[in-house]
Amino acid sequence: RLGRCRKNLPLADASLLNGQCHLCGSPSGEQAICSHCADEYAHSKPLSPEFWNDLDRDILANRKLLAMKRLAGILDDGLRSAIRFYAARYDILRETSPDSFMQSHDEYWAGFSS
């Protein structure tokens, strides 16, 4: 099921991947992320459905810096983890909702370096 943001971009809800990790796509049962990703991306705040919708909205609107700054405040390892987390979610969205992006992969990442 997809919602829509003000810019009419699709947003994923918690059931979009039907039991798959929102970051790597592996089976995760009823959890949004699998135990491996939970260990990899330790976080101090819960990752609510609103969190995923906000993150997806930022990714689809190409607001990398805003999203990574927000992620750095949530993830225990700060910016380093935020960049990897963002990239993992970006990859899942590219795979599951390629038509939701307004730019090609190369255009999306042009001018960005970490």
C-alpha positions as CSV (number, residue, x, y, z in Angstrom):
1,R,0.0,0.0,0.0
2,L,1.3,3.4,-0.9
3,G,0.3,6.8,0.4
4,R,1.1,10.2,-1.2
5,C,3.0,13.2,0.0
6,R,2.2,16.8,-0.9
7,K,4.5,16.5,-4.0
8,N,2.5,13.4,-5.1
9,L,5.4,11.1,-4.5
10,P,4.5,7.6,-3.3
11,L,5.3,6.8,0.4
12,A,5.9,3.3,1.7
13,D,4.0,2.2,4.7
14,A,5.2,-0.4,7.2
15,S,3.5,-3.3,5.3
16,L,5.1,-2.5,1.9
17,L,7.7,-5.2,2.0
18,N,5.5,-7.8,3.7
19,G,7.8,-9.2,6.3
20,Q,11.0,-8.1,4.6
21,C,13.7,-5.9,6.1
22,H,13.2,-2.2,5.0
23,L,17.0,-1.9,4.6
24,C,18.3,-5.2,3.1
25,G,15.2,-7.0,1.9
26,S,15.8,-10.2,3.9
27,P,13.0,-11.8,6.0
28,S,12.3,-9.9,9.2
29,G,8.9,-11.2,10.3
30,E,6.8,-8.5,11.7
31,Q,9.8,-6.2,12.4
32,A,10.6,-3.3,10.0
33,I,14.3,-4.3,10.0
34,C,16.0,-7.7,10.5
35,S,18.2,-8.5,13.5
36,H,21.4,-8.1,11.4
37,C,20.4,-4.5,10.4
38,A,19.2,-3.8,13.9
39,D,22.7,-4.7,15.1
40,E,24.4,-2.8,12.2
41,Y,22.4,0.3,12.7
42,A,21.9,0.6,16.5
43,H,19.4,3.4,17.2
44,S,18.3,5.2,20.3
45,K,14.8,6.1,19.1
46,P,12.1,3.8,17.8
47,L,11.7,3.6,14.0
48,S,8.0,4.3,13.7
49,P,5.9,4.1,10.5
50,E,6.1,7.9,10.4
51,F,9.9,7.6,10.5
52,W,9.9,5.4,7.4
53,N,7.4,7.6,5.6
54,D,9.5,10.7,6.3
55,L,12.7,9.0,5.3
56,D,11.1,7.7,2.0
57,R,9.7,11.1,1.3
58,D,13.2,12.7,1.7
59,I,14.8,10.0,-0.4
60,L,12.3,10.3,-3.2
61,A,12.5,14.1,-3.2
62,N,16.4,13.9,-3.2
63,R,16.8,15.6,0.2
64,K,19.9,13.6,1.1
65,L,21.5,16.0,3.5
66,L,18.3,16.7,5.5
67,A,17.6,13.0,5.8
68,M,21.2,12.1,6.7
69,K,21.3,14.8,9.4
70,R,18.0,13.5,10.9
71,L,19.4,9.9,10.7
72,A,22.6,10.9,12.4
73,G,20.6,12.1,15.4
74,I,18.9,8.8,15.7
75,L,21.6,6.3,15.0
76,D,24.2,5.6,17.6
77,D,27.2,5.8,15.2
78,G,26.1,9.2,13.9
79,L,26.9,10.3,10.3
80,R,28.8,7.3,9.3
81,S,25.9,5.0,10.0
82,A,23.4,7.6,8.6
83,I,25.1,7.5,5.2
84,R,25.0,3.7,5.0
85,F,21.4,3.5,6.4
86,Y,20.3,6.1,3.8
87,A,22.0,4.2,1.0
88,A,20.5,0.9,2.0
89,R,17.0,2.3,2.1
90,Y,17.6,4.1,-1.2
91,D,18.6,0.7,-2.8
92,I,15.4,-1.0,-1.5
93,L,13.2,1.9,-2.8
94,R,15.0,1.8,-6.2
95,E,14.4,-2.0,-6.4
96,T,10.7,-1.9,-5.1
97,S,9.5,1.4,-6.5
98,P,11.7,2.4,-9.4
99,D,9.0,4.6,-11.1
100,S,8.8,6.7,-7.9
101,F,12.1,8.4,-8.7
102,M,12.2,11.4,-10.9
103,Q,15.9,11.0,-11.8
104,S,18.1,8.2,-12.9
105,H,20.5,6.6,-10.4
106,D,23.4,8.6,-11.9
107,E,21.5,11.9,-11.8
108,Y,20.4,11.3,-8.3
109,W,23.9,10.9,-6.9
110,A,25.6,13.5,-9.2
111,G,27.7,15.9,-7.1
112,F,27.4,13.9,-3.9
113,S,30.4,12.5,-2.1
114,S,30.8,11.2,1.4
